[in-house]
Amino acid sequence: MDKVKLGLALLLLIAGIAGFYYLRDSAMVIRVVVVLLGIVLAVAVAWFTDPGRRFHAFARESSEETKKVVWPNRKETTQTTGIVFAFVVAMALFLWMVDAGLLVAVKYLMGQEG
């Protein structure tokens, strides 16, 4: 039965998107409302399936886990950003020097010293 409900949810979603294009001569507000209605109806139907309930439980648990994360403060964020920026500049200079060195080596090997 869940497969039938999920198929119906998919059809409702497709119908909402198709309605957007079918109503191309209508006002944009109406077209957007049709898409949103298709999405809401699809979610409502999918909600009552076993995969839908499992997804909702997973999303709720994920939300609870993000509350446990210790986010960096402003000072830590600034320091980390500075370190990343310095590393990017150092790598850019290193790669530029390698590129310039290889250019000189290739010119030397090709006999185009100059």
TIRODREN-331619 format. One record per residue: residue number from 1; residue in three letters; x, y, z of N, C-alpha, C in turn. Coordinates in steps of 0.2 Angstrom, whole numbers. Layout:
<torvexs>
TORVEX:n:res:n.c1:n.c2:n.c3:ca.c1:ca.c2:ca.c3:c.c1:c.c2:c.c3
TORVEX:NUM:ALA:X:Y:Z:X:Y:Z:X:Y:Z
...
</torvexs>
This chain:
<torvexs>
TORVEX:n:res:n.c1:n.c2:n.c3:ca.c1:ca.c2:ca.c3:c.c1:c.c2:c.c3
TORVEX:1:MET:4:-6:0:0:0:0:4:6:0
TORVEX:2:ASP:10:6:3:15:12:4:17:14:-3
TORVEX:3:LYS:18:9:-8:21:10:-14:15:14:-18
TORVEX:4:VAL:9:12:-17:4:16:-21:3:23:-18
TORVEX:5:LYS:4:24:-12:4:31:-9:10:35:-11
TORVEX:6:LEU:16:32:-12:21:35:-14:21:37:-22
TORVEX:7:GLY:18:32:-25:16:34:-32:11:39:-33
TORVEX:8:LEU:6:40:-29:1:45:-29:5:52:-27
TORVEX:9:ALA:9:51:-22:13:57:-20:17:60:-26
TORVEX:10:LEU:20:55:-30:24:57:-36:20:60:-41
TORVEX:11:LEU:14:57:-42:10:60:-47:7:67:-45
TORVEX:12:LEU:6:68:-39:4:75:-37:9:80:-38
TORVEX:13:LEU:15:78:-36:21:82:-37:22:84:-45
TORVEX:14:ILE:21:79:-49:22:80:-56:16:84:-59
TORVEX:15:ALA:10:83:-56:4:87:-58:5:94:-56
TORVEX:16:GLY:8:96:-51:9:103:-49:14:106:-53
TORVEX:17:ILE:20:102:-55:24:105:-60:21:106:-67
TORVEX:18:ALA:18:101:-69:14:101:-75:9:107:-76
TORVEX:19:GLY:6:108:-70:1:114:-70:5:120:-71
TORVEX:20:PHE:11:121:-68:14:127:-69:15:129:-76
TORVEX:21:TYR:17:124:-80:18:125:-87:11:125:-91
TORVEX:22:TYR:6:121:-89:0:121:-92:-3:128:-92
TORVEX:23:LEU:-2:132:-86:-5:138:-85:-1:144:-87
TORVEX:24:ARG:3:143:-92:8:148:-94:5:155:-96
TORVEX:25:ASP:-1:155:-97:-4:161:-99:-7:165:-93
TORVEX:26:SER:-7:161:-87:-10:164:-81:-5:168:-77
TORVEX:27:ALA:-7:171:-72:-3:176:-68:2:171:-64
TORVEX:28:MET:8:174:-63:14:170:-60:12:167:-53
TORVEX:29:VAL:8:171:-50:6:170:-43:1:163:-43
TORVEX:30:ILE:-3:163:-48:-7:157:-49:-3:151:-50
TORVEX:31:ARG:2:152:-55:7:146:-57:11:144:-51
TORVEX:32:VAL:13:148:-47:17:146:-41:13:143:-36
TORVEX:33:VAL:7:145:-35:2:142:-30:0:135:-32
TORVEX:34:VAL:0:134:-39:-2:127:-41:4:122:-40
TORVEX:35:VAL:10:125:-41:16:121:-39:17:119:-31
TORVEX:36:LEU:16:125:-27:16:124:-20:10:119:-18
TORVEX:37:LEU:4:119:-21:-1:115:-19:1:108:-21
TORVEX:38:GLY:4:107:-27:6:100:-28:11:97:-23
TORVEX:39:ILE:16:101:-21:21:99:-16:18:98:-10
TORVEX:40:VAL:13:102:-7:10:101:-1:6:95:-1
TORVEX:41:LEU:2:93:-6:-2:87:-7:3:81:-7
TORVEX:42:ALA:8:82:-11:13:76:-11:16:74:-5
TORVEX:43:VAL:18:79:-1:21:78:6:15:75:10
TORVEX:44:ALA:9:78:10:4:75:14:2:68:13
TORVEX:45:VAL:2:66:7:1:59:5:7:55:7
TORVEX:46:ALA:13:57:6:19:53:8:20:53:15
TORVEX:47:TRP:17:58:19:18:58:26:15:51:29
TORVEX:48:PHE:10:49:26:6:43:29:9:36:27
TORVEX:49:THR:15:36:24:18:30:22:23:28:27
TORVEX:50:ASP:25:22:27:31:20:32:37:24:30
TORVEX:51:PRO:39:24:24:46:28:23:45:35:25
TORVEX:52:GLY:39:38:24:38:45:26:38:46:33
TORVEX:53:ARG:36:41:37:36:42:44:44:41:47
TORVEX:54:ARG:47:36:43:54:35:45:58:41:43
TORVEX:55:PHE:57:44:37:61:51:36:59:56:41
TORVEX:56:HIS:53:57:43:51:62:48:55:61:54
TORVEX:57:ALA:55:54:56:59:53:62:67:54:62
TORVEX:58:PHE:69:53:56:76:54:54:78:62:54
TORVEX:59:ALA:73:65:51:74:73:51:74:76:58
TORVEX:60:ARG:69:73:62:69:76:69:75:74:73
TORVEX:61:GLU:78:68:72:84:66:76:90:70:73
TORVEX:62:SER:90:71:67:95:75:64:95:82:67
TORVEX:63:SER:89:85:67:88:92:70:91:92:78
TORVEX:64:GLU:89:87:81:91:86:88:99:86:89
TORVEX:65:GLU:102:82:84:109:82:84:113:88:82
TORVEX:66:THR:110:92:78:113:99:76:113:103:82
TORVEX:67:LYS:108:102:87:108:107:93:114:105:98
TORVEX:68:LYS:116:99:97:122:97:101:129:99:99
TORVEX:69:VAL:129:101:93:135:104:90:138:110:93
TORVEX:70:VAL:144:110:95:147:116:98:150:120:92
TORVEX:71:TRP:146:126:91:148:130:85:154:135:87
TORVEX:72:PRO:159:136:83:164:140:85:162:148:86
TORVEX:73:ASN:165:151:90:164:158:92:167:162:86
TORVEX:74:ARG:166:169:87:168:174:82:176:173:81
TORVEX:75:LYS:179:173:87:187:173:87:189:167:83
TORVEX:76:GLU:187:161:85:189:155:82:187:155:74
TORVEX:77:THR:182:158:72:180:158:65:185:162:62
TORVEX:78:THR:186:168:65:191:173:61:198:170:61
TORVEX:79:GLN:200:166:66:207:163:66:207:158:61
TORVEX:80:THR:202:154:60:202:148:55:202:151:48
TORVEX:81:THR:198:156:47:198:159:41:204:162:39
TORVEX:82:GLY:208:165:44:214:168:42:219:163:40
TORVEX:83:ILE:219:157:44:224:152:42:222:149:35
TORVEX:84:VAL:216:148:34:214:145:27:217:150:22
TORVEX:85:PHE:215:157:23:218:162:18:225:162:17
TORVEX:86:ALA:229:161:22:236:161:22:239:155:18
TORVEX:87:PHE:235:149:20:237:143:16:236:144:9
TORVEX:88:VAL:230:147:7:229:148:0:234:152:-4
TORVEX:89:VAL:236:157:0:241:162:-3:247:158:-4
TORVEX:90:ALA:249:154:1:256:151:1:256:146:-5
TORVEX:91:MET:250:142:-5:249:137:-11:250:140:-18
TORVEX:92:ALA:246:146:-18:246:150:-25:253:152:-27
TORVEX:93:LEU:257:155:-22:264:156:-23:268:150:-25
TORVEX:94:PHE:267:145:-21:271:139:-23:270:136:-30
TORVEX:95:LEU:263:136:-32:262:133:-38:264:138:-44
TORVEX:96:TRP:264:145:-42:266:150:-47:274:149:-48
TORVEX:97:MET:278:147:-43:285:146:-43:286:140:-47
TORVEX:98:VAL:282:134:-46:283:128:-49:282:129:-57
TORVEX:99:ASP:276:133:-58:274:134:-65:280:138:-69
TORVEX:100:ALA:282:143:-66:288:147:-69:294:143:-70
TORVEX:101:GLY:296:139:-65:301:134:-65:301:129:-71
TORVEX:102:LEU:295:126:-72:294:122:-77:294:125:-84
TORVEX:103:LEU:291:132:-84:291:135:-90:299:137:-93
TORVEX:104:VAL:303:139:-88:310:140:-89:313:133:-92
TORVEX:105:ALA:312:128:-88:315:121:-90:313:119:-97
TORVEX:106:VAL:306:120:-99:304:118:-105:307:122:-111
TORVEX:107:LYS:307:129:-109:311:133:-114:318:131:-115
TORVEX:108:TYR:321:130:-110:328:128:-110:329:121:-114
TORVEX:109:LEU:325:116:-113:325:110:-117:323:111:-124
TORVEX:110:MET:319:116:-126:317:117:-132:322:122:-136
TORVEX:111:GLY:327:124:-132:332:128:-135:330:135:-137
TORVEX:112:GLN:325:138:-133:322:144:-133:324:149:-128
TORVEX:113:GLU:330:148:-126:333:152:-120:331:160:-121
TORVEX:114:GLY:329:163:-116:328:170:-117:325:173:-111
</torvexs>
